[in-house]
């Protein structure tokens, strides 16, 4: 019957998507972009209080920049890709490199406040600009199962958030500074 055949087709598509390394790489990209902004947004106010002694209200305003820039960056990234200014893969690679640089600045011991603020702005821009590129590539991985690919991508991004926020807290507690917690995030830039 047709409904049974459609259900079987969907199961086969899902299995093949789960076995596709390209879907998992895009999931890591989502973790390094979306996941990074959520995790960083969770900790950046504490970062500014601990590292620079800022008032929590001011630190929270600085921390909100990652989310604010995400609202602007995603449509801008979409325009860049749609107008052919840059390809989806190149956009992702450049933005992952920019996010890695921002994290290195945040992890750098003794960095000036201006460098830290610039790093938060940079990661807010780079992590969000790359999102449309990831959507374009997800549709190319499996045009017949784009929804399933996006399911894998979203799952990996969510896992980064679920595991990343407490990991930063544990590393901060163990080390007493943000150098150790923010440094390892650069490994997520590798799949680009």
N, C-alpha and C positions, 0 to 999 in steps of 0.2 A: 504494500500500500504506500501511497505517496507520503503521508505523515511519518510512517516508520522509516522510510528511506531517507527522508530529510533529517530525522533524528540520528540515524546511523552515520550519515554524511557529516553532521556536526561533530559527532564523537571522534570520527577519524580525523577531521580537520584539527580538533583540539589536541589529539595525541601527537599529530605531526608538528604542530606549533610548539608544543612542549619539548619536542626533540630537536627543534631548530636553534642552533647556536646564535643565529642573528637576532632572534627574538630576545634571548637572554642578554646579549650585548646591549640591545636597546633598553632593556630593563635596567642594566647598570648605568646607562646614560641617564635614564629617568631618575635613578637613585642619586646620581652625581649632580643633578640639576634640581628637580622638584624636591627630592629628599633632602638635599643639602640646604635649600632655602628654608624648609620647615624646621630641620634640626638646628640650623644656625639661628633662625628666628626664635627658637626656644631658649637658646643660651646666650645670645649676643648682649642682652641687657645685663645679665650677670657678668659677662665678660667685661663690659665697660665699667661696671661697679668695682669688680675685683682688680682689674688691671690698671684703672685710671682714677679710681675713687670718685667717679661721677655720681650724682644723685640718681636714684632709681628712676625718677620721672624723666630726666634727661636721657639716661641710658635707654629707657624704653622707647623714647622717640627715635633715637638713633637706630635701635633694633628694628623698628617698624619699617625702616627703609627697604629692607629686603622684600617685604610683601608689597609695598607701594611700587617699587621698581618692577616687580613681577607683573603688576597690572598694566604697566606701560610697555614692558619689554616683550611680552608674548605677541601682542598685535604687531609691534615693530618687526620682530623676527619673521612673522608671517608675511608682512609686506616685502621684506628683503628677499625671501625665498620666492614668493609669488611673482615678483617683478624681475626675477633672474639676476639680481644684484650679486647673490652668492648662492651656491648650491647647498642643499640640505646637509650633506656630509661635511663639507668645509665649514659651514656655520657651526655645527656641533663641535668639530675639532678646535676651532678658534675659541669658542666659548668655554669649552672644558679647560683649555690652556689658561684662559683669563681667570676662571674660577680657581684653578690650581695656584696661580700667582697670588690671588687674593687670600687664599688660605695660608700660603707661606707668609704673607705679610701679617696676618692675624696671629700666626704661631711664632713669629719672630720675637724672641725675648727683648724687651726694652724698646720696642718700636714706639715712635712718637704717636700721639693721639691722632694727628692728621693722617698718618699712614693707615691706622686702624679704621678711621672713618672712610677713607678712600677705598680700603679693602671691602668694607661692608657695601658700599655703593657698587664697586666693581662686581662683587659676587651677585648682588641683586640684579644687575644688568645682564651679566653673562649667563647666569643660570636660567633666566627667563627667556632671553633671546633665542636660545637653542631649542626650546620646546617645540615650535612649529616644525623645525627640521626633523626632530624625532618623530613627529606625527607623519610627515611625508615618508620617511624611511620605513615606518611601521606599515604603511599601506603598500610598500614595494616588497617587503619581506614575503608576505603571503596575500596577494590581492584577493584571493578567494576566501580568506579568513582573517581579515584585518581586525575584526572585533576580538578574535581570540588572541592575536598578537598584542593588541592593546591591553587585554586582560593580563597577560604575562608581564608586560611592561609596567602596568600599574601595580601589580602584586610585588614586583621587585622594588619599585620605588617606595611602596608602603612599608616593606620590610626594612629598608634602609632607615626610615623614620622610626619605626618601632624599636629597632635595635640601636640605632645611632644616638638618639637622645640620652638613653640611660648609659650608653658606653662613654659618652663625653663626660657625664657626671662621675662615673667610676674612675676614669682616667684623671679628671680634675682632682678628685679626692685623693687619689694615689700620688699624684705628682705635685699638687699645689700650684700649678700654673696651667695656662691654656696652650702652651707650646706642644705638649704631648697630645692632648685631645684633638687639636685642629690639624696637626701634621698628617696623620694617616688618611684623612679624607682625600689626599692627593692621589692615592692609589685608584680611586674610582674614575679618575680622568683617563686611565689607560685604555678602556674599551673604545674610545673615540677614534 
